[in-house]
């Protein structure tokens, strides 16, 4: 496996505040919780850190506020050896409020804050970080114009594009046509195919409808059921690796970071998906997103264990 592919991640940073509750509250309910924790978060930053720990040489493009949360974010990126092409603005740093139940499932509310200030011009100013990348990695917690600009710069320079369409929104076909691999979960792939998130339609059928809109491949992440890799020629299920689940928050970010590095290393879709699944599984074994994002050696060990089981 070739060392240190260059990964350019464009996306969000949020300061996460989480509390454990017996069960996720319903509308109007006040849930008594415990074990309050604060962590760095945001899909963009999380995936950048996941990629760095998975063995990537990572640049992160984002936006934070001129506040203590923004300062701690910059300290974190230095610690993780990430090149941060990040603007500071007067708008407050993004914040996520997270409930985690006793089974490890979560519900999240996000105040985007400074993330909404990341525009096309800010992305263009980081052209050098994007143009030199092997893989461009992004999500949808930032304005679509920033994603679109980053994708255009990266593809014009010959980079592969991995796009995590979360949180879900309408995406234009001309953007999807530039995507190498789209990584929705089971509800997101249905929405992108024009259905309700819980529609009675198989993941492969939905993925093929999305594939027809332009991406080269669709990898549907299925949580405890692994993943489904769909191309024009084939659809292949990739098995999960069982672990003791503590907190599922950040599993998707771990998957995408490790997957992007694996693709940058030249691994096949199936092999990259296996590494993503292993990273996502490991992220479920510890509370908090950043503390749970695994190192490359841990991913290697879990895959080895899973293959021998």
ZAMITOR-569179 format. One record per residue (C-alpha): residue number from 1; x negated, y negated, z negated. Coordinates in Angstrom, 3 decimals. Layout:
<NUM, <X, Y, Z>>
...
END
This chain:
<1, <0.000, 0.000, 0.000>>
<2, <-1.508, -3.318, 1.099>>
<3, <-2.025, -5.758, -1.757>>
<4, <-0.303, -9.087, -2.317>>
<5, <1.973, -9.959, 0.592>>
<6, <2.944, -13.633, 0.619>>
<7, <6.535, -14.134, -0.561>>
<8, <8.267, -17.523, -0.275>>
<9, <11.310, -17.767, -2.558>>
<10, <13.687, -20.707, -2.166>>
<11, <16.411, -20.931, -4.773>>
<12, <17.721, -21.905, -8.159>>
<13, <16.351, -22.253, -11.651>>
<14, <18.694, -22.117, -14.647>>
<15, <18.151, -22.095, -18.370>>
<16, <20.077, -19.032, -19.583>>
<17, <21.872, -18.891, -22.924>>
<18, <23.381, -15.513, -23.768>>
<19, <25.395, -13.980, -26.577>>
<20, <26.356, -10.365, -27.214>>
<21, <30.085, -9.730, -27.736>>
<22, <32.040, -6.532, -28.484>>
<23, <33.904, -6.953, -25.187>>
<24, <34.002, -9.648, -22.510>>
<25, <36.565, -12.312, -23.512>>
<26, <39.777, -12.770, -21.518>>
<27, <41.260, -16.225, -20.761>>
<28, <42.274, -17.956, -23.983>>
<29, <40.302, -15.604, -26.224>>
<30, <37.559, -16.700, -28.602>>
<31, <35.146, -13.805, -28.978>>
<32, <32.966, -13.516, -32.077>>
<33, <29.467, -12.711, -30.897>>
<34, <25.956, -12.299, -32.221>>
<35, <22.347, -12.042, -31.070>>
<36, <22.154, -15.424, -29.327>>
<37, <19.151, -15.725, -27.002>>
<38, <17.728, -18.324, -24.597>>
<39, <15.728, -17.373, -21.521>>
<40, <14.595, -18.733, -18.178>>
<41, <16.951, -17.778, -15.349>>
<42, <18.424, -18.691, -11.977>>
<43, <18.457, -16.227, -9.113>>
<44, <15.703, -17.981, -7.171>>
<45, <13.228, -18.204, -10.041>>
<46, <14.131, -14.729, -11.291>>
<47, <13.489, -13.196, -7.889>>
<48, <10.225, -15.120, -7.525>>
<49, <9.030, -13.756, -10.878>>
<50, <10.238, -10.258, -9.985>>
<51, <8.274, -10.454, -6.741>>
<52, <5.141, -11.690, -8.506>>
<53, <5.291, -8.892, -11.077>>
<54, <5.903, -6.401, -8.258>>
<55, <2.608, -7.375, -6.669>>
<56, <3.470, -10.348, -4.458>>
<57, <1.601, -13.610, -3.926>>
<58, <4.564, -15.901, -4.531>>
<59, <5.536, -19.497, -3.802>>
<60, <8.777, -20.857, -5.264>>
<61, <10.686, -23.847, -3.878>>
<62, <13.364, -25.320, -6.135>>
<63, <14.547, -28.282, -8.183>>
<64, <14.714, -28.940, -11.948>>
<65, <15.594, -31.866, -14.187>>
<66, <13.253, -34.209, -16.033>>
<67, <14.088, -32.491, -19.326>>
<68, <12.735, -29.900, -21.721>>
<69, <14.272, -27.040, -19.724>>
<70, <12.482, -28.239, -16.596>>
<71, <9.189, -28.548, -18.488>>
<72, <9.466, -25.006, -19.834>>
<73, <10.219, -23.757, -16.320>>
<74, <6.988, -25.230, -14.971>>
<75, <5.047, -23.648, -17.833>>
<76, <6.639, -20.294, -16.998>>
<77, <5.656, -20.445, -13.315>>
<78, <2.057, -21.184, -14.296>>
<79, <2.088, -18.177, -16.642>>
<80, <3.478, -15.964, -13.869>>
<81, <0.875, -17.237, -11.354>>
<82, <3.545, -18.621, -9.019>>
<83, <2.892, -21.588, -6.731>>
<84, <5.748, -23.933, -7.630>>
<85, <6.728, -26.462, -4.946>>
<86, <9.456, -27.771, -7.245>>
<87, <10.968, -31.250, -7.403>>
<88, <11.949, -32.952, -10.659>>
<89, <15.109, -35.095, -10.581>>
<90, <17.187, -37.086, -13.049>>
<91, <20.065, -34.577, -12.909>>
<92, <19.910, -32.035, -15.747>>
<93, <18.298, -28.656, -15.162>>
<94, <20.822, -25.956, -14.301>>
<95, <22.288, -23.934, -17.163>>
<96, <23.914, -20.479, -17.289>>
<97, <26.176, -19.310, -20.122>>
<98, <26.210, -15.511, -20.377>>
<99, <28.374, -13.043, -22.299>>
<100, <27.007, -9.503, -22.560>>
<101, <29.241, -6.723, -23.934>>
<102, <28.181, -3.645, -25.884>>
<103, <28.075, -1.557, -22.688>>
<104, <25.625, -3.994, -21.088>>
<105, <28.113, -5.542, -18.648>>
<106, <28.112, -9.330, -18.305>>
<107, <30.146, -12.395, -17.360>>
<108, <28.322, -15.587, -16.375>>
<109, <29.281, -19.253, -15.968>>
<110, <26.774, -21.576, -14.280>>
<111, <26.419, -25.387, -14.290>>
<112, <24.207, -25.915, -11.229>>
<113, <22.778, -29.292, -12.232>>
<114, <19.485, -30.066, -10.470>>
<115, <19.888, -27.063, -8.176>>
<116, <22.450, -29.054, -6.212>>
<117, <19.727, -31.607, -5.418>>
<118, <17.696, -29.094, -3.395>>
<119, <18.366, -30.258, 0.159>>
<120, <16.902, -29.578, 3.610>>
<121, <14.358, -32.401, 3.279>>
<122, <13.006, -30.916, 0.032>>
<123, <12.582, -27.568, 1.753>>
<124, <10.859, -29.174, 4.755>>
<125, <8.379, -30.802, 2.388>>
<126, <7.324, -27.281, 1.327>>
<127, <6.813, -26.192, 4.946>>
<128, <3.276, -24.986, 4.274>>
<129, <4.439, -22.543, 1.616>>
<130, <7.174, -21.162, 3.875>>
<131, <5.307, -21.006, 7.163>>
<132, <2.513, -18.873, 5.730>>
<133, <4.768, -16.258, 4.183>>
<134, <5.263, -12.617, 5.137>>
<135, <8.759, -12.524, 3.641>>
<136, <11.219, -15.340, 2.955>>
<137, <13.572, -14.643, 0.050>>
<138, <16.649, -16.676, -0.833>>
<139, <20.074, -16.621, -2.490>>
<140, <23.157, -18.847, -2.563>>
<141, <22.936, -20.729, -5.887>>
<142, <21.610, -23.751, -3.966>>
<143, <23.134, -25.862, -1.161>>
<144, <23.502, -23.916, 2.063>>
<145, <21.545, -26.566, 3.980>>
<146, <18.455, -25.685, 1.911>>
<147, <18.871, -21.978, 2.654>>
<148, <19.430, -22.637, 6.348>>
<149, <16.379, -24.896, 6.624>>
<150, <14.175, -22.397, 4.819>>
<151, <15.368, -19.528, 6.999>>
<152, <14.696, -21.568, 10.148>>
<153, <11.153, -22.496, 9.073>>
<154, <10.341, -18.942, 8.015>>
<155, <11.695, -17.203, 11.097>>
<156, <10.047, -19.690, 13.441>>
<157, <6.774, -18.730, 11.739>>
<158, <7.477, -15.009, 12.158>>
<159, <8.411, -14.117, 8.564>>
<160, <11.039, -11.535, 7.662>>
<161, <14.106, -12.933, 5.886>>
<162, <15.707, -11.200, 2.896>>
<163, <18.936, -12.938, 1.880>>
<164, <20.877, -12.088, -1.276>>
<165, <24.393, -13.472, -0.562>>
<166, <25.191, -14.278, -4.191>>
<167, <27.216, -15.978, -5.403>>
<168, <29.380, -15.199, -2.352>>
<169, <30.412, -17.892, 0.106>>
<170, <31.211, -18.161, 3.799>>
<171, <28.085, -17.855, 5.916>>
<172, <27.803, -18.941, 9.563>>
<173, <26.935, -16.298, 12.123>>
<174, <23.971, -18.305, 13.396>>
<175, <22.402, -18.067, 9.940>>
<176, <23.138, -14.339, 9.646>>
<177, <21.556, -13.804, 13.061>>
<178, <18.201, -14.919, 11.601>>
<179, <18.407, -12.548, 8.616>>
<180, <16.236, -9.427, 8.633>>
<181, <17.914, -7.777, 5.631>>
<182, <21.078, -8.857, 3.834>>
<183, <21.421, -7.448, 0.288>>
<184, <25.044, -7.822, -0.911>>
<185, <26.652, -5.824, -3.680>>
<186, <29.882, -3.895, -3.053>>
<187, <32.224, -6.858, -3.618>>
<188, <30.061, -9.313, -1.648>>
<189, <29.855, -7.051, 1.401>>
<190, <33.659, -6.816, 1.477>>
<191, <34.020, -10.586, 1.254>>
<192, <31.520, -11.090, 4.079>>
<193, <33.484, -8.561, 6.147>>
<194, <36.644, -10.644, 5.671>>
<195, <38.329, -8.611, 2.909>>
<196, <39.183, -9.085, -0.740>>
<197, <36.320, -8.067, -3.065>>
<198, <38.277, -5.068, -4.366>>
<199, <39.793, -4.076, -0.997>>
<200, <40.238, -0.364, -0.323>>
<201, <37.541, -0.198, 2.325>>
<202, <34.326, 1.793, 2.261>>
<203, <30.975, 0.078, 1.831>>
<204, <29.673, 1.459, 5.119>>
<205, <32.679, 0.170, 7.049>>
<206, <32.318, -3.265, 5.460>>
<207, <28.554, -3.278, 6.027>>
<208, <28.987, -2.455, 9.717>>
<209, <31.414, -5.361, 10.088>>
<210, <28.799, -7.638, 8.528>>
<211, <26.045, -6.099, 10.653>>
<212, <28.005, -7.077, 13.755>>
<213, <27.666, -10.710, 12.667>>
<214, <23.906, -10.722, 13.140>>
<215, <21.565, -9.355, 10.447>>
<216, <19.160, -6.575, 11.403>>
<217, <20.110, -4.468, 8.379>>
<218, <22.480, -4.523, 5.408>>
<219, <21.422, -2.951, 2.112>>
<220, <24.430, -2.701, -0.202>>
<221, <23.401, -2.529, -3.860>>
<222, <25.715, -0.229, -5.815>>
<223, <24.512, -0.544, -9.412>>
<224, <24.556, 2.835, -11.126>>
<225, <25.261, 4.505, -7.760>>
<226, <22.038, 3.351, -6.092>>
<227, <22.263, 1.657, -2.701>>
<228, <23.423, 2.138, 0.875>>
<229, <21.113, 1.188, 3.749>>
<230, <23.022, 0.422, 6.952>>
<231, <21.520, -0.287, 10.374>>
<232, <22.912, -0.041, 13.907>>
<233, <21.614, 3.521, 14.089>>
<234, <22.240, 4.962, 10.651>>
<235, <23.687, 4.700, 7.154>>
<236, <21.701, 6.277, 4.338>>
<237, <22.504, 6.498, 0.632>>
<238, <19.540, 5.992, -1.697>>
<239, <19.972, 7.675, -5.063>>
<240, <19.922, 5.784, -8.363>>
<241, <17.369, 6.449, -11.099>>
<242, <19.197, 6.935, -14.430>>
<243, <18.100, 4.807, -17.399>>
<244, <19.562, 3.817, -20.764>>
<245, <21.408, 0.578, -19.963>>
<246, <21.133, -2.309, -22.419>>
<247, <21.910, -5.354, -20.228>>
<248, <22.648, -5.395, -16.481>>
<249, <21.943, -9.137, -16.154>>
<250, <19.149, -9.646, -13.641>>
<251, <19.179, -6.146, -12.143>>
<252, <20.000, -7.569, -8.716>>
<253, <17.188, -10.120, -8.997>>
<254, <14.716, -7.384, -9.909>>
<255, <15.909, -5.352, -6.915>>
<256, <15.466, -8.225, -4.462>>
<257, <12.039, -9.269, -5.719>>
<258, <10.623, -5.750, -5.582>>
<259, <12.348, -5.057, -2.248>>
<260, <10.851, -8.192, -0.660>>
<261, <7.335, -7.270, -1.778>>
<262, <7.755, -3.726, -0.491>>
<263, <8.859, -5.049, 2.899>>
<264, <5.915, -7.434, 2.894>>
<265, <3.696, -4.414, 2.262>>
<266, <5.125, -2.799, 5.390>>
<267, <7.299, -0.169, 3.699>>
<268, <10.363, 1.193, 5.493>>
<269, <13.855, 0.059, 4.565>>
<270, <14.447, 3.257, 2.621>>
<271, <11.132, 3.136, 0.744>>
<272, <11.621, -0.562, -0.059>>
<273, <15.139, 0.165, -1.282>>
<274, <13.814, 2.907, -3.561>>
<275, <11.397, 0.418, -5.125>>
<276, <14.195, -2.123, -5.488>>
<277, <16.411, 0.442, -7.218>>
<278, <13.617, 1.361, -9.628>>
<279, <12.996, -2.298, -10.463>>
<280, <16.715, -2.932, -10.965>>
<281, <17.025, 0.102, -13.223>>
<282, <14.118, -1.026, -15.389>>
<283, <15.649, -4.503, -15.683>>
<284, <18.715, -2.924, -17.304>>
<285, <16.702, -1.495, -20.201>>
<286, <15.999, -4.787, -22.004>>
<287, <17.965, -7.897, -22.974>>
<288, <17.359, -11.104, -21.008>>
<289, <16.396, -11.416, -17.373>>
<290, <12.771, -12.579, -17.335>>
<291, <11.661, -10.336, -20.231>>
<292, <13.174, -7.337, -18.419>>
<293, <11.674, -7.896, -14.950>>
<294, <9.229, -5.007, -14.479>>
<295, <5.591, -4.935, -13.508>>
<296, <4.483, -3.007, -10.438>>
<297, <2.942, -0.223, -12.540>>
<298, <6.248, 0.395, -14.336>>
<299, <8.076, 0.615, -10.993>>
<300, <5.498, 3.122, -9.742>>
<301, <5.895, 5.236, -12.879>>
<302, <9.709, 5.275, -12.782>>
<303, <9.737, 6.301, -9.112>>
<304, <7.278, 9.084, -9.858>>
<305, <9.430, 10.246, -12.769>>
<306, <12.610, 10.030, -10.707>>
<307, <11.132, 12.108, -7.886>>
<308, <9.978, 14.820, -10.275>>
<309, <13.262, 15.010, -12.201>>
END
